[in-house]
Amino acid sequence: MSLPIFLYVAILLIVALLSTRLMKVLKLPNVTGYIITGIIVGPFVLGLFFNNFTYEGIETSEIYNFVKQMGWVSTVALGFIAFSIGTSFKKKTIKAVGKRVIIITILEAVGGSLFVFIALLSAHFIFPTHISIELVLTLSAIASATAPAATLMVIKQYKAKGSLVDTLLPVVALDDAAALILFAILFQIAVGLASGGDISIYKMLFKPLIEIAMSLAFGAVIGLLISWLNRFFKSRNNKLVLCIFSVFFSLGLYVLFKQEPLGGFELSSLLMCMVAGMMFTNFAKDSDRTLDILERFTSPIYMMFFVLSGASLDLSVFINGKGLIILAVAGVYVIFRVVGKYVGAFFGASITKSEPKVKKYLGLTLVPQAGVAIGLATNANVLFAQFEETKEAAVMVLAIVLTSTLIYELIGPLVSKYALSKAGEIPPEV
């Protein structure tokens, strides 16, 4: 007798919810508890009890199939995350932060990607059979993302105030948008390489640019459409439906345009959702009230997303000869991303003539990485799994990012507290 899928979902939700109590005691972010919960109740830990304690044939187990069937949750969650990021791009907010913060954000995001790219590209030439160029490009793109939750938690807990905090808050708000754009560019190139065949200038350069332009255009149209429709509805629940519609419509367009009759375009559903959110928050009246409800609506979706991400971590790769490679690449990724973020933030703060303490410590507050990075890795995992040549990269990119996330979420708050303390922005009595 097999358990209904609804009972699996119920078990995942209640165990993940209970894990937040333990994380509170350990003073760790809830996302860490969700990921660990997913790993424990997933097919590669709990599933072993129903598979004679072996990974052999685990792909046919009931829990493994359930995790695969729930893959759509990750796609939907990432769409809502991108939409939410877009809503932070209000015109008045952009004017308020000015060019200084935008320059710093671009340079710290590019810095993280560039340093990881150089380090992993060097490793690719040394170990070409283990570290593919597709893996290099994908991890380089994901390296630009930052998770603000852990840093913001430290700021609130220790009542930090000052010029460093004033610079940090808008930077982390804009950072994920920069990450989505970088990912759209680099990952499109990686997909072009993964698809093989005749690699032309059109497929490697012009097609990705066309796909990005189409994604931005579709997102703008969808955002303007729901902003116009918004005026005909008074109920916040009805307005919420428009936001949900925009995310699902964007995801639907992504799937639709992948089909050959429409050109086989690999549009970025992330960019579409992000631009739709940006248009909605700028052109729809009372958008803030609607977005408050949207945040409550998406909370359990995000929880399921992180749990399923943990459950998707294929632990068998750590014992089949790939474990050392994954840990080594994760180590390189963690170190060079932090260095790149620091150098980029330092350089950005220098050319914008920011205060010395902002130049010195801003990069250290950008260490944490979680939600968007996991979402991008999950997206890459699904797409790479479609090609025989990149099935190994599909497993590795998710394993590396999840391993790195656990490290970042453990050390991130400590590093942020250290930076804010050294900058003199945490009151002495705290």
N, C-alpha and C positions, 0 to 999 in steps of 0.2 A: 504494500500500500504506500502510495506517495502522498506527500503533503501538498495541499493546494497552494498555488502561488501567493494567494492572499495571506496565508499563515506565514510564509517566508518573509513577506514584506512587513507584517506585524511584528515578527520576532526581531528583524533588523532594526526597526524603528525604536522599539522599547529598549533593546540592549544599547543602542547608540545613545538614547536619551539618558539611560542610567550611567553611561560612561562619563557624561558631563559632570556628575557629582564627584567622581574620582579625579577628573582633571582639575576641578576646583580645589580639591585638597592638595593636589600636586602643583597647583599654580601653573598649569599648562593650558594652551588654547584648546577650545572644544574640538577644533578640526583634528588635532592630534588624537583625541579619543575616538573620533569617528573613523579615522584611518585604521587605528589599531583594532577597533571593533570589527571592521570589515575583514581585516587579515585573519582574525581569530575565528570568526563565524563563516569565513569563506571556504571554497573547495580545497584550498591547499593547507588548511589546518583542521578545522572541524570536519571537513569533507573526507579526511583520511580515515576517520572512524567508520565511514560507510564504504570505504574502498580498500579494505584489508591492510590499512596502514602503509599504502604504497602510492607513489605518484603515477605508476604505470596504469594506463587506461583511465586516468582521472578525467579526460576530456569527455567521457561518456557518462560521467556521474550526474546525478540529479541536481546537486547544488551547482556544479559547473555550468550546466545548461541553463539553470535559473539566472545565474549572473550574466550569461550571454544574452538571454532573452530580455533582461532589464537594461540592456545597453542604451536603449532610447532615452532612459532617464538622464544619463550623462549628457546626451546631446541637447535635451531640453533645458537642463540646468545651466549648461554653458551658454545657451541662447539668452536665458534670463540674466546671467551674470554680465554678458556683453551689453544687454539692454540697460542694465543698471549702471554700468560704467558710462554709457552714453549720456545718461541723465545728469551726470556730474558736470557736463559741459554747458553750463548756462552762460549766456552772453555776459551777464554782470559778473559772474565768477571769473571768466577769462579776462575781462577788463581789470578786475581787482588784482589778480595775481601778476599781471603784466608780463612783459617779455622776459624778465629775469628768471622767473620760475619755469617758464616754458623752455628756455635755453638749457637750464640745469636739468630738467626732466629728460629732454632729448639726449643730452650728452651722457647722463648716467645710465639711461636705458641702452643706448648704443654701446657704451663702454662695457657693460655686462655682457652683451652679445659678442662684441669684438674680441674680448680677451678669451672667452670660452671658445670662440671659433678658431682663433690662432692656436690655442693649446690642443684642442681636439683634432684640428687639421694636421698638426705635427704628429699626433698619436696615430692618425689615419695612415700616414705615409710609413710609419713604423710597423703598424699592425693592420694592414688593409683588409685582411679577411675577417677581423673581429670588429673593427670600427668603420662602418660604411660612411660614405660621404653624405648619404641621406640622414644618417643619425647625427652627424656633425652639424649639418644645417638646421635640423629640427631642434636639437638641444641649444644651439646658439640663439635661435629665435626665442625659445622659452626662457632663456637666461635673463632676458630683459624685464620679465615680470617681477613685481614685488607685492607681498601681502601686507597691507597696512594694519590689519587687525591687531597683530602682536605689538607693534610699535605704539599704536593708539592706546592699547591697554596699559602700557607702561606710562605713557603721558598722563592718562587719567589717574592711575593708581598713585603716582608720585607727585601729582599736581605740577607737572613741569610747565614752565613758562619762559618765553624769551625769543630772541630772533631765530634761533635754530629751530624751535618748534613752529614758529610762524612760517618758516620756509619749508619745513618738512611736510606739514599738513597738505598744502596744495600740490606738492610734488608727488606724494603718494596717491593723490586723487587723480592726477593726470597720467601717472606711470603706466597703469594697466592699458590705457588707450594706446599709448606708444607701443606697448608690447603686442597688442592685437595687430597693429599695422605692420610691425616688423615680422611677426609670425606669418601674416598673410603673404608677405613678399618672399621670405626665405622658404617657407613650407611649400609654396607653389612651385618653386624651383626644385625642391626635393621630390615632390610628386612627379614632376616632369622627368626627373632622372629615374625614379622608381618605375615609371610606366615603360621605360625602355623604348625599343623601336628606333625609328630614324629621328635622332635628336637634331632638330633644326633650330635656327635662330628664332624662328617664330614660336616654337614650343618652349624654348628656354627663356626667352626675353619678352617678346611681344604678347604672347598668349597670357602669361601671368599678369602683365600690366592691364590687358583688356579685362581679365577676370576681376581684378581689384577695382577698376573703374566701374564695371557693371555692378559690383557689389555695393559700392558707394552710392551709385545712382539709384538702384533698387531700394536701398535703405532709406534714402532721402524721400523717395516717393511714398514708401510705406509710412514713414513718420509723418509726412505732411497729410496723408490720407486720414490717419487716425486722429491727428490734431484737428482736422476739419470736421470729422464725424463726432468728435468729443463735444462740440457745442450743442448737439441735438439731444444729449443725455444729461440728466441732472444727478441721477444716483451714482454714487462712487463705485458701487458694484458693477454697474453697466460700463462705467469708464474703465474699470479694471479689465473687463472683457476685451476692450480695444487693445490694451497692452498685451494681453495673452494672445490675441489674434495676430498682432504684429510679429511676435516671436515665432509662432507656428507657421505663419505665412512665409516668413524669411527662410525657415528650415525647409518648407515645402518647395520654395523656389530653388534652393540649393540642390535638392534631390532631383527636381525636374530638369534643370539645365545640365545635369551630369549625363543625361541621355543623349545618345549620338544624334538623333533627329534635330535636337536643338543646339548642336555644336559640341557636345561633350565638355562643356565648360565646368571647371572646378571652382565655383564661386565661393566666397568666404561668407558663411552664414554668420560668423562672428562680427564682421564689419557691417553686414546688413543690419543686424540687431543693434549694434552700437550706434550707428547713424540714425536708425529709427528712434532710439531712445533720446538721442540728442535733439532731434527735430521735435519730438513730443514735449520735452521739458521746456523748449524755447517758444513753441507756438500754441500749445494747448493751455487754456485757462484752467486755473486750479490744479495744475499737474502735480503739485506737491502733495495734495491730499490723496490723490490717486496712487502716487508712488508709495505713500505710507502703507496703504492696504496691500500693494504689490509685495512689499518687503515681508509682510506677515504671511502672505499666500505662498511665497517661494521658500520660506524657512524649512519646511519638511522636505522639499525637493532638494535643497542644498544638502541637507543631512543625508538623504538617501544617496546623493551623488558621491559624497566623500566615503560613505560606507562601501558602496559598490566599487569605488576606486581602490580601496584597500583590499576588497575581496578579489579584485582582478589581478592583484600582484602575484605573478606566477613564481612561487617560492622554489619550484623545481629547478629554475635556472641557476639558483645559488649552489646546487649540489651536482649539476651535470657538467661541470667544467667551466661554466660561464660566470660562476659566482665571483671569482677573483677579478675577472674583467669588469663586471658590473660595478663592484665596489671600487675598483681603481678609477674607472671613468667617473663614477659618482664623486669620488674624492677630488679629481681634477676639476670637475664641474663646480663643486662647492667652493673650492679655493679660488679659482680664476674668476668665477662670477663675482665673488665678494671683492676681489682686487679690482676688477673692471668697474664695478659699481662705485667703489671708492675713488678711483682715478677719474672716472667720468664726472662724478659729483664735485670733486676737488677742482677739476679743470673748468667746469661750468660755473662754479662759485667764484673762481678766480677771474675769469673774463667778464663776469657781470659785477665785479668789485663788491662781492658780499663780505660780511664781517669775517675776520680770521677764524673764529670758532665755527662758523658755518662751513668754511672751506675745510677745516680740519676734521670735523665730526659728522657732517651730514651723511657721508657715504656709509658710515658704520650703522646708522639708523635704518638703512635700506636692505639689511641682511635678510629678514624673513621672506619666505616664499611659500605659497600654499595654493589657494583656490584657483586662480586663473591658470597658474602653471600646471596644476593637475588636470584642469579642463583641457588645456592645449595638448598635454601629453596623451590624454584619453582620446582626443580627436585624432592625433597622429597615429595612435595605436590602431584605431578602427580603419583608417585609410590605408596604412601600410600593410595591414593584414590581408588586403585585397590582392596584393602582388606577391608571387612566390619568392621573388628576389629579396623582398623586404620584410618577410614574416619574422625573421630574427630581430630586425631593427624594431619592429612593432612591439615585441616583448621587452626589448632592452630599454626603449625610451621611457616606457611606463615604470619599469623597475627602477631605473636610475633617478627619475624625477620623484617618485614616492620615497625612495631611500633618502634622497637629498632633502625632501620636505621634512621628514622626521628629524633630520639633523638641524635644519634651519629653525624649526619650531621649538627645538630644545635650547639652542644657543642664541636665537634671535633676540628674545626679550632681555637676556642678560647683557648682550652687546649693546642694545639700545639704552638700557639703564646706565651702563658704563659711559657711553658717549654723552648722554644728557647730564650725567653727574660731572664729568670732566669739563663740560661746557658751562657749568655753573647754573643750569636751568632747573635743577631739582632743589627745592628748599632744604636747607641744612637739617631742619627738624624732622624731615620725612625719612 
